Amino acid sequence: MIDENIRALRQQRGITQAELARDLGITRAGVNAWEMGLSVPSTQYLAELARYFRVSTDFLLGLDNSATVSVAGLTQEDIRLVRRLIDHLIEKNKTAYQK
């Protein structure tokens, strides 16, 4: 599960394994091993990955499927717009699944 989550988060950010490795100060082979499920990040890197992708460690580990969105630096109006967009997408997906 953690392997899939790391890969998905990296791809969502649009970066390569080499870029993630550079940003974390490890080798590309290390990131590849995580994504292939050959090894798992140490607790240090688990925390760093959570900070890097702005998700919880529980999300990375697959214990919680709810992601969080950081609103740091946004105005109250921006936060209201983000919330409205999220609510709209949730309703849209509910409707799509009912069909």
Wavefront OBJ file of the C-alpha trace (Angstrom):
o trace
v 0.000 0.000 0.000
v 2.716 2.506 0.918
v 4.495 1.726 -2.353
v 1.383 2.631 -4.357
v 0.770 5.772 -2.311
v 4.307 7.079 -2.771
v 4.148 6.432 -6.523
v 0.724 8.055 -6.868
v 1.699 11.136 -4.857
v 4.922 11.524 -6.838
v 3.087 11.226 -10.139
v 0.388 13.665 -9.012
v 3.123 16.176 -8.273
v 4.583 15.505 -11.731
v 8.096 14.669 -10.601
v 10.436 11.800 -11.403
v 11.903 9.325 -8.963
v 15.239 11.102 -9.404
v 13.701 14.463 -8.484
v 12.045 13.041 -5.368
v 15.299 11.342 -4.395
v 17.253 14.580 -4.828
v 14.721 16.536 -2.745
v 14.939 13.938 0.055
v 18.715 13.517 -0.168
v 18.634 9.828 -1.097
v 19.317 7.786 -4.227
v 16.856 7.208 -7.045
v 17.300 3.488 -6.404
v 16.006 4.055 -2.870
v 12.832 5.701 -4.145
v 12.459 2.971 -6.753
v 12.760 0.290 -4.063
v 9.986 1.992 -2.058
v 7.726 2.185 -5.110
v 8.412 -1.438 -6.076
v 7.643 -2.618 -2.537
v 11.173 -3.980 -2.101
v 11.762 -1.821 0.965
v 9.860 0.666 3.077
v 10.911 4.123 4.206
v 12.429 4.416 7.673
v 10.412 6.390 10.204
v 12.596 9.405 9.414
v 11.769 9.243 5.711
v 8.141 8.405 6.393
v 7.862 11.716 8.252
v 9.806 13.544 5.517
v 7.560 12.086 2.801
v 4.458 13.157 4.733
v 5.779 16.715 5.011
v 6.932 16.749 1.389
v 3.581 15.617 -0.007
v 1.556 17.375 2.715
v -0.276 14.238 3.774
v -0.433 12.353 7.049
v 1.760 9.376 7.794
v -1.466 7.382 8.221
v -2.390 8.299 4.641
v 1.019 7.171 3.363
v 0.707 3.888 5.234
v -2.795 3.283 3.887
v -4.390 3.454 7.341
v -6.516 6.471 6.459
v -7.809 7.192 2.977
v -8.707 10.814 3.646
v -6.199 13.296 2.340
v -5.727 16.751 3.776
v -5.225 19.988 1.947
v -3.015 22.657 3.458
v -4.650 26.071 3.338
v -1.627 27.872 4.760
v -1.167 31.180 3.018
v -4.718 31.325 1.665
v -7.238 34.004 2.504
v -10.568 33.134 4.098
v -12.218 33.722 0.714
v -9.736 31.349 -0.952
v -10.499 28.715 1.694
v -14.260 29.089 1.085
v -13.694 28.623 -2.667
v -11.573 25.506 -2.113
v -14.235 24.058 0.192
v -16.984 24.786 -2.362
v -14.939 23.078 -5.082
v -14.381 20.009 -2.893
v -18.085 19.836 -2.019
v -18.991 20.155 -5.706
v -16.627 17.337 -6.721
v -17.930 15.056 -3.955
v -21.512 15.596 -5.097
v -20.544 15.123 -8.750
v -18.879 11.811 -7.949
v -21.841 10.635 -5.858
v -24.115 11.311 -8.822
v -21.743 9.532 -11.214
v -21.615 6.424 -9.002
v -25.416 6.297 -8.727
v -25.800 5.970 -12.486
l 1 2 3 4 5 6 7 8 9 10 11 12 13 14 15 16 17 18 19 20 21 22 23 24 25 26 27 28 29 30 31 32 33 34 35 36 37 38 39 40 41 42 43 44 45 46 47 48 49 50 51 52 53 54 55 56 57 58 59 60 61 62 63 64 65 66 67 68 69 70 71 72 73 74 75 76 77 78 79 80 81 82 83 84 85 86 87 88 89 90 91 92 93 94 95 96 97 98 99
